[in-house]
Amino acid sequence: MGRIVYACSSQQLNEWSYAFDWPESPIEPLPIQAIIRHVEVDGPAESLIEEVKQMHIENFQRKNT
């Protein structure tokens, strides 16, 4: 497997969920390094954090209105 690149972490999503009082995810928030070893990992992409956060907010609002 090659390099893994991600925009935001499950930890960040959990922090946003807690801050906005969203329901807890049924998925265990594991860092990618706990899933796969010996690969190059780049992330989170600091320049995309606010954009990704806004996408999660809009998705949650769309599902719950």
C-alpha positions in Angstrom: 0.0 0.0 0.0 1.2 3.5 -0.8 1.0 6.8 1.0 -2.2 7.6 2.8 -3.5 11.2 2.8 -6.4 12.4 4.8 -8.1 15.8 5.3 -9.3 15.4 8.9 -9.0 12.8 11.7 -11.7 10.8 13.5 -10.5 12.6 16.6 -11.3 16.0 15.0 -14.7 14.7 13.9 -15.4 13.5 17.5 -14.4 16.9 18.9 -16.8 18.7 16.5 -19.6 16.2 17.3 -19.1 16.9 21.0 -18.9 20.6 20.6 -22.2 20.7 18.5 -23.9 18.1 20.7 -24.3 15.7 17.8 -25.0 12.0 18.5 -21.9 9.8 19.2 -20.7 7.9 16.2 -21.1 4.1 16.3 -17.7 3.8 14.7 -14.6 3.6 17.0 -12.3 6.6 16.3 -9.0 4.9 15.6 -5.9 6.7 14.2 -4.8 5.4 10.9 -1.6 4.2 12.4 -3.6 1.8 14.6 -5.1 0.2 11.5 -2.1 -0.1 9.2 1.6 0.1 9.9 4.6 0.8 7.8 3.0 3.3 5.4 3.6 7.0 4.9 0.7 9.0 6.4 0.0 12.7 5.7 -2.7 14.4 7.5 -4.7 16.1 8.7 -4.5 18.8 6.0 -4.6 21.9 8.0 -5.5 24.1 5.0 -8.8 22.0 4.6 -9.9 21.7 8.2 -12.4 24.5 8.2 -13.8 23.5 4.9 -14.3 19.9 6.0 -15.8 21.0 9.2 -18.3 23.1 7.4 -19.2 20.2 5.1 -19.9 18.0 8.2 -22.0 20.8 9.7 -24.1 21.2 6.5 -24.5 17.4 6.2 -25.7 17.1 9.8 -28.2 20.0 9.3 -29.5 18.5 6.0 -30.1 15.1 7.7 -31.7 16.6 10.7 -34.1 19.2 9.4 
